Amino acid sequence: MPKFYPVILVLLLSNFKGVAQHTPCGITVTTIPDAFMCQGSSIQMDATGGVKYSWSPAAGLSNDSIANPVARPDTTTTYTVTAYNAIGCSGTATVTIRVNPLPVITKNNDTSICVGDHIQLSIGTNYPATYSWSPATGLDNPYSANPLASPVKNTSYTVTATTTFRCISKTSINLTVNPAPEFIIRPDTPVLCIGQHVLVKASGGDEYAWYVNNDSLISISDALTIAPTTDTLYKLKITNNTCHYTDSFQVPVKVYKIPVTSLTRSNNLDCTHHEAKLLATGGIKYKWETAEGLSDMNIANPVVKPIKTTTYQVTITDEHGCSNLEAMTMNVDFGSSLSQYPMPSAFTPNGDGKNDCFGLKYWERVPGLEFNIFNRSGQLLFSTNSPYVCWDGNYKGMPQPVGTYMYSITAKTTCGKECKKGMVMLLR
């Protein structure tokens, strides 16, 4: 075998060592391609080719010392990544992240409408964009920049604006839906009496205008106090500014006269009259003021039994609710004698039903009564102890002649024992 093999091996080793000495110390680094993103978004970065990495600039990166940081730059930025292998050799790569701005939306303000009304929504952006509204309920076109909205309840409409770079902004317009205005007037047909007044109050509007007598403006308040003396027609215009609605009303006022009333008494109180009856007229309802000796406070004709002079007052109300006040003073004199009370001076027992009997009209409560009638000769013609019995002009069934007759009355009263004598004329 020839002896030249060692020489060849030495030459080969010598050549290999020269190549290694002249090979550069570098590595190949790759990263994501250039990309677009919207302001406020993020993008996942990624680099390969090394075991250690360094990104520059660090602004906007979640970590500048890893292979795959999350990038959230505010403006367009070119990032350079440097990678190192295990023996310290390095390489670089770059990626540009272009940041597109978000659209800025301008809009009309939140507002209120009324049921049945509509309003035009309006938005605009600083960059060309497409629009989408949600919810679509109540909108004539949910993809328009200015749709016509007719909601039936409170609704918050959200619009999404998308640019050609697919950058998105959102905003909302809140619509409050008010119920249709309800105009109310209380009372709407007032009734009052002369001398009275009534407050008429309206509600449901923002503006009011009252008119009377040839449409003369008399008030712009929601309430009006009226006191007409005759039937009067008032007019009222109410405006609701929120709903842009106006309506007119008529308020007829009926005025009644004060009732014609009266109050009478049967008698005053004395030794022979211990009670009396009051009589009020002119109404359908009677209300007496509290007073001594009053039998009933809610009737027209109560019995009274005062022990001293007393004034009684009654409010008399008619069928229209109009009232009048009457008063009556009941005189009480238990110190008077029988002689102060008159007796009839004549009677006519002719059967006509008028003055046919001579007796004691108001003495029914007098105890110990003795009532006698004599002719001019002194003959006793009639005698009774009862105040309910009277002389009919007969004696033993025989009519007595026309003439003058004498009577005597003896009675035991609260004033003591009293006597009364007098003459009466019998006429036929």
Secondary structure, 3 states (H helix, E strand, C coil): CCCCHHHHHHHHHHHHHHHHHHCCCECCCEECCCEEEECCCCEECCEECCCEEEEECCCCECCCCCCCCEECCCCCEEEEEEEECCCCCEEEEEEEEEEECCCCEEECCCEEEECCCCEECCEEECCCEEEEEECCCCECCCCCCCCEECCCCCEEEEEEEEECCCCEEEEEEEEEEECCCCCEEECCCCEEECCCCEEEEEECCCEEEEEECCCEEEECCCEEEECCCCCEEEEEEEEECCCCEEEEEEEEEEEECCCCCEEEECCCEECCCCCEEEEEECCCEEEECCCCCECCCCCCCCEECCCCCEEEEEEEECCCCCEEEEEEEECEECCCCHHHCCCCCEECCCCCCCCCCECCCCCCCCCCCEEEEECCCCCEEEEECCCCCCECCEECCEECCCEEEEEEEEEEECCEEEEEEEEEEECC
